[in-house]
């Protein structure tokens, strides 16, 4: 039977830094992998702190976070830094606290991810003036998030292509296949401003 090698904290840090651009996303990746591996669960500050931290970070990444979440997260990490019984917990707290000194965490409470990476803060939109109605985006979407009708010779009156935001998972596959660059990535804040009904 093959023995599964447990990840070390240093390995998780490298993975987080190399895989994710956004500091909030990095922190969530790190905490999640820490919970799945190196965390031993022998001391209360580390065990409960990391579970609560993951909840707060998920809220921030998903566009549901608030200043209260940031305040709670900082309190949890500081508590872990001083009260964890081993260096694994302390190093985890250090990693998150280092990123919290940037303004990126605050941006996530305002509906923006500066790195345009966290799914709760980005939206995909089809620019109708660039769309040739080929349907490539619709074909590649596994979640039936794109509505519209493919262009056919000698016919008119098509239903234009658009992305159903509630179904869209922000996977990015549609952008990869669009031959005209008609699908653009926008921040949630910008998207909501440009799609708001007139007078609002």
N, C-alpha and C positions, 0 to 999 in steps of 0.2 A: 504493500500500500504506500502510495506516494505521500510524503509529509508536506503539508501546506506551510510554507514559510510565512511567518507573521511579519507584517510591515513594521518598519521602525518609524519613529517620529520624523527622523531626518528624510526618509524616503517620501513620506506624505508631504512634507514641506516642499521638496523638489517637484513632486507631481503637481501640487497646487500652483506653484509658481510657473511651471511650464505649460499647464493645461488651461488655466483661466486667467483672463486679463483683469477683470474687475476685482478690486480688493474685497468687496462684500461677497462676491462669488468665490474668491479664493478662500475666504474665512469659512464659508459654508462647506466647501469641498474638504477643507482640512478637518473641521469638526466632525463631519460625517464619516470620513475615513478613520479618524481617531476613535470614534465610537465603535466602528466595525472591526477594529484591530487592537492597537496597543493599549487602549484603556483597560485597566485591570478591575476597576470598580471596587477597590478596597477602601477608598476614603470618600467620605460624603461630599466634600467640596467639588472634587473632580467629577464624580459620578453624576450628581444632580446638576452641577453647573453646566456640563457639556450638553446634557439633554435639553436643558432650558435654553442654552445658547443656540442650539440648532433650531429650535422653534422661532426664536427672535430673528435669526438670520434668514430663515425661510420666508418669514413675513416681509423682510426687507427686499429680498430677491424677487418675490412675487408681487411687489407693488402694494403691499398691505401694511407696511411698517410705519411706525411713528417715532417721534422723538422719545417717547416713553420706552420704546423697544431699545433704542440706542443707549439710553440712560441705564436701563436694566442690564444690557449686555456688558457695558463698561463695569458696572458693579460686580457682575458675576465673574468677569475675567480678573479683576483686581483681587477678588476673594480667592479665586483659584490660585493666583500667583503667590499669595502669602500663606494660604492654608493647605494646599495640596501636599501630600506626604512624599511624593516622588517628583523627579525632574520632568517626567513625561507630562504631567498635568501643568506644571509651571511653564514649560516650554510652549505648550498649547496656548496658554493665556498670553504669553509674550507675543506669540505670532499674531494673534487677533488684535491685541492692543496696539501693536506697531502700525497696523493698517487703519485702526480707528483714529489715528492722529490726522489723517487726511480728511478732506471735505467730502469725500465720496459717499460716506455713510449718510451725511445730511442730505445730499442730493437725492438719495433713494427715498427719503420721506417726502420729496417734492415731485415724485413721478419721473425722475430722470436717472439714467445710468450713463455716466459720461463715456464709458467704454462701449455703449450700445450693445450690451451682451446679456444682461439679466432679462429673462423672458417677460417678466411682469411689467417691464418698462419700455418695451419696444413693440412696434406694430409694423406689419407688412402692408403696403398699399400698391394697387395697380394704377399706373398713370395711363388713363384712356387714350391720350394723344400719342402714346408710344406703342400701345398694344395693337398687334396685328391679328388678334383673335385666332391664333394658331392652336391653342388648347394644350400646349406642352405642359404648362403649369398645372392644369387640371388633371392631366394624365398622371403626373408624378406625385400628386398630393394623396397621401394614404388616409387622410382624415376627412375627405370630402368637404374641405374648407373653401373651395373655389367654385363660385357660380359663374355661369356664362355659356354662350353657344359658339362653337367653332364656325369660322367663316366658310361658306360654301359658294362655289361659282354661281353667278347670276341670281343670287338671292339677297334680300335685304331685310331690315327689321330685326336685327339680332339683339339678344339679351347681352349687354356688355359684361365683361369679366370683372368680378370683384371678389374680395376675400372676406369670408365670414369670420369675424374676429373671435367669436366665442368658440369656434371649432379649431382655429389656427393654433398650432403648437409652437410656432416660431422655429421650425426645424431648418428652414433655409433652403430646402430642396427646390422650391419654385424659382428662387432667384438664380440658382445654378443653371436651370434649363431655359430660362427666358432668352430668346435670341436677340431681343431689342433693348434689353435693360429696362423694361417697362415696370418691373416690380422693384420698389424702393423700400429701404428700411428707415423708419422714422422713430423718434422718441414718442412715448405715449402722450406726453404733454403737447407736442406739436400736432400729433394725429388728432387728438381730441379738439384742439382749437380749429383745425382746418375742416373737420367733419361735423362740427356743432351746427345745429339748425340756425338759420338767420334770426337775429334778434336776441340770441342767448349769449 
